[in-house]
Amino acid sequence: MERQGKAIEVNERALDLLTDKGFSPTYGARFLKRHIDEKVKLPITAMWKSATGFIVDAENDEIKITPTNGTATTP
């Protein structure tokens, strides 16, 4: 993302929610990548041209992507 002038910030609440929803005691982290693709990657792709940064947060037990035109900071 940095090479294309984009930045992303993912806060702890979002990380916790992504790992909670993407991890299964039975199957482990097998579905984590798919969950990240659905909840983070695809929404960012849809907003890619309209923003220079993205903030990934958790709100009401859902992942929320906020596009920014400033620079988001990577934790």
N, C-alpha and C positions, 0 to 999 in steps of 0.2 A: 504494500500500500504506500509506503514511504516514497518509493521510486516514482509513483504517479502523483505525488503531492497530496496524498490522503493520510488521515490519521484516525486512530480508533482508541476509545477509552472504554474499558469494561470494568465495571465496579464489582465489589465483592458480592453484593446481593445477586447480581446477574450470574456470576460464576457459581455461587451456591445453588441457585435455581437450575441452571443448566446441568450441573453435575447431579443434583437430586433427581431431575426428570430423565436424564440420559443414562443413569446407572441402575442396574437391576442386580439384586443379590444372586439371582439365578444365572443371568447371562453376562454379568460384569459390565464393562463399559462398551460392549458391542454396539449399542445403539447411540452412544454419545455423539459420534461424528454425524450421524443422520439428524439427530436433534439439533446440533449446532448449525448444520446446513439449513434446516427448515426455519429455525428461529432467529438466526443471525445472518448467515451468508446470503440467503435469498432476498431478505428485505434490504440488506445493504446494496446488493446488486441492482435492485429496482430503483434505488435512490442515488446510485453511483454518480451520475452526471450532474445532479443538482446540489451536491454538497462536497465540501473539502474535508469534512471530518464526521465521525459518527460516535455517539455515546450509547453504550449498551447498558441498560438498567433493568431492574425487575420492579414491576408495579402490579399489585393485585394478583400475585402468583402467575404473572405472564412476563415474557421478555418484551421490553420496549426499546426500539431503536430510534434515537433522535438525531436527525441530520444537523450538522452545524456548518457554518461557513467561516468559522475561526479555526483554530487548530485544537483538536482534542489531544490529550496527553496520554501516552501509553503507560500504564502502571508498571 
